Amino acid sequence: MPKTLRCLTIALTDIPAEYQIALGYLTYHSGKLFNQAYKGAKKMAKRKTWQRA
């Protein structure tokens, strides 16, 4: 089964360079936070298995 891809696309035209820098910074760091939260949720959702001797 193929993995689901998550993508955010922002298309703005004719915005000042300061806004471009701020938006780039915000989207970059929000993506990093999303990835950390997603990985943390996957770890928490794993079933714990114990081997009985």
N, C-alpha and C positions, 0 to 999 in steps of 0.2 A: 504494500500500500504506500503510495507516495506521501511524503511529508507535506503538511500544510505550511505555506509560506506566509509570513506576515510582513506587510509593507505599508509604509506611510508616505504618501506623495504630496508635496506642497508645491503648487504652481502659482507663483506670483510674478507679475511683470512690473517693471519700472518702480522698484522700491529702492530707497537709499542704501548705500553700502553698509551703514551702521545697522540697519534692520536686517540685512542679509547675514551679517556676522552674528547678530543676536539670535536670529532664527536657526542658523547653523549650529550654534552652541547649544541652544535648547533642545533641538531635535537629536543631536548627537548624544547628549547626556540622558535624555528621556529614553532613548533606545538602550543605552547601557543599563539604566535602572530596570527597564522592562525585562531585559535578558537575565539580570540577576534575580529578579522576582520569579521569573519562569523557572529558572534552574532550582531555586529554593523550593518552589512548589512541587517540582518533580521529585526532589529528594524527600520531602515530607510525605508524599503520596506513595512512596515505595513500601511494599509490604516487608515486614521483618520476618525472616525465617531463621529458625533455630534447628540445629542438627541434634538429634537425640542419640546418645551413645548406647 
